[in-house]
Amino acid sequence: MLGTAFFFDTKLGYTVQDSVSDSIVKDYVRNGLWVQAICHIPILSTSDEDGNGELGMEPRRLVRARSVVNILELSYTDGKVESSKTIKKDVGSVSFRILLAIIWSEITGIAMGVFVLAFWNSYFAFVWYLPVTLRLLSALTTIKRENLLSKPTVKEDEGEVKRFEVNTDGHGLLLVEGKESAVLQFFRHYGHPIRNRVRESLQIAIIVLLGLVFPVGLLCSLIWMPVGLQYLWLGYQLYATLAMYMHRFTRDRQQTTSQARLAQIFARGNDEERFAYLQDDNGTTVQGRLTRIYVKNYGEGQKVLNEYKGKIPDKATRDQKFEHASSEIGNLSVQPPDVSISKAMASDDSEPKER
């Protein structure tokens, strides 16, 4: 199912160094939930004094950002986490909240059905109730997906921390750091649909029925509906079509995905607080810590990344490592997104080159 509407394929690749053979291993990111989240964070202009470009706040004086270095740490975590920074039940069972969201999205159709029953007392109200009924049935019979792996025991989790360099194809440089137990599940199985012949057949049947809703309504309108009800049905179809195009071209649908929500959580924080959490039904939680360094061009970003890849720092020496890497390319400091890049590069007199 990889590469279909049921399981998106980023078509990105990554490299990691094998500590045993000391060779470079190449593989594909596949769905890569966290990688998609990083790619959702825009590389925008920043200001000298205020304004968070990643959140869309307009700065006072715009300075063009050439590229950005992303360092993402993934690890299992225990204990309580901030609910505002946590994505829960991304691939778990259907919750009442999801069913309520489906009903709310079809509220206009439900209201039209109630109006038809009240004004015409007509059984043609079923035309307006068909979409919400089929969508609720689809949600209740949804295909289950692969969840987070259980947190490994201390003995099982003795592997070393590895660094996976991802080619983001124009979204800056990305280094994902963590143990294989925490990282590779997002490059392999996480979110993949679990095969179930009955549920798959039922989902396909529901899709076909949803496609027949309009022809059935049109047939009823032309042959059996009274004139006033025909005008109501036609007006509703025009409204639904315009709403669909607005939704499609404004890309509002992307704001409801898990990767878009993770990107929003990361964008709200600064370099000390860029944390996000992914939690399943059983309470297993994976923590993501993101550090973003804005640079003038791709070459300087590669220097920062190569310097960081020299050694795997622990959390206590992380900031010191970045300061050392920055000093090698012209005293480039780690800045929050709302601080101007021009300040970070004041010591560099040369003009940045377009990549």
Rosetta blueprint (number, residue, H / E / L):
1 M L
2 L E
3 G L
4 T E
5 A L
6 F L
7 F E
8 F L
9 D L
10 T L
11 K L
12 L L
13 G E
14 Y E
15 T E
16 V E
17 Q E
18 D L
19 S L
20 V L
21 S L
22 D L
23 S L
24 I E
25 V E
26 K E
27 D E
28 Y E
29 V L
30 R L
31 N L
32 G L
33 L H
34 W H
35 V H
36 Q H
37 A H
38 I H
39 C H
40 H H
41 I L
42 P L
43 I L
44 L L
45 S L
46 T E
47 S L
48 D L
49 E L
50 D L
51 G L
52 N L
53 G H
54 E H
55 L H
56 G L
57 M L
58 E L
59 P L
60 R L
61 R L
62 L L
63 V E
64 R L
65 A L
66 R L
67 S E
68 V E
69 V E
70 N E
71 I E
72 L E
73 E E
74 L E
75 S E
76 Y E
77 T E
78 D L
79 G L
80 K L
81 V L
82 E L
83 S H
84 S H
85 K H
86 T E
87 I E
88 K E
89 K L
90 D L
91 V L
92 G L
93 S L
94 V L
95 S L
96 F H
97 R H
98 I H
99 L H
100 L H
101 A H
102 I H
103 I H
104 W H
105 S H
106 E L
107 I H
108 T H
109 G H
110 I H
111 A H
112 M H
113 G H
114 V H
115 F H
116 V H
117 L H
118 A H
119 F H
120 W L
121 N L
122 S L
123 Y H
124 F H
125 A H
126 F H
127 V H
128 W H
129 Y H
130 L H
131 P H
132 V H
133 T H
134 L H
135 R H
136 L H
137 L H
138 S H
139 A H
140 L H
141 T L
142 T L
143 I L
144 K L
145 R E
146 E L
147 N L
148 L L
149 L L
150 S L
151 K L
152 P L
153 T L
154 V L
155 K L
156 E L
157 D L
158 E L
159 G L
160 E L
161 V L
162 K E
163 R E
164 F E
165 E E
166 V E
167 N E
168 T L
169 D L
170 G L
171 H L
172 G L
173 L E
174 L E
175 L E
176 V E
177 E E
178 G E
179 K L
180 E H
181 S H
182 A H
183 V H
184 L H
185 Q H
186 F H
187 F L
188 R L
189 H L
190 Y L
191 G L
192 H L
193 P E
194 I L
195 R L
196 N L
197 R H
198 V H
199 R H
200 E H
201 S H
202 L H
203 Q H
204 I H
205 A H
206 I H
207 I H
208 V H
209 L H
210 L H
211 G H
212 L H
213 V H
214 F H
215 P H
216 V H
217 G H
218 L H
219 L H
220 C H
221 S H
222 L H
223 I H
224 W L
225 M L
226 P L
227 V H
228 G H
229 L H
230 Q H
231 Y H
232 L H
233 W H
234 L H
235 G H
236 Y H
237 Q H
238 L H
239 Y H
240 A H
241 T H
242 L H
243 A H
244 M H
245 Y H
246 M H
247 H H
248 R H
249 F H
250 T L
251 R L
252 D H
253 R H
254 Q H
255 Q H
256 T H
257 T L
258 S H
259 Q H
260 A H
261 R H
262 L H
263 A H
264 Q H
265 I H
266 F H
267 A H
268 R H
269 G L
270 N L
271 D L
272 E L
273 E L
274 R L
275 F E
276 A E
277 Y E
278 L E
279 Q E
280 D L
281 D L
282 N L
283 G L
284 T L
285 T E
286 V E
287 Q E
288 G E
289 R E
290 L E
291 T E
292 R E
293 I E
294 Y E
295 V E
296 K L
297 N L
298 Y H
299 G H
300 E H
301 G H
302 Q H
303 K H
304 V H
305 L H
306 N H
307 E H
308 Y H
309 K L
310 G L
311 K L
312 I L
313 P L
314 D L
315 K H
316 A H
317 T H
318 R H
319 D H
320 Q H
321 K H
322 F H
323 E H
324 H H
325 A H
326 S H
327 S H
328 E L
329 I L
330 G L
331 N L
332 L L
333 S L
334 V L
335 Q L
336 P L
337 P L
338 D L
339 V L
340 S L
341 I H
342 S H
343 K H
344 A H
345 M L
346 A L
347 S L
348 D L
349 D L
350 S L
351 E L
352 P L
353 K L
354 E L
355 R L
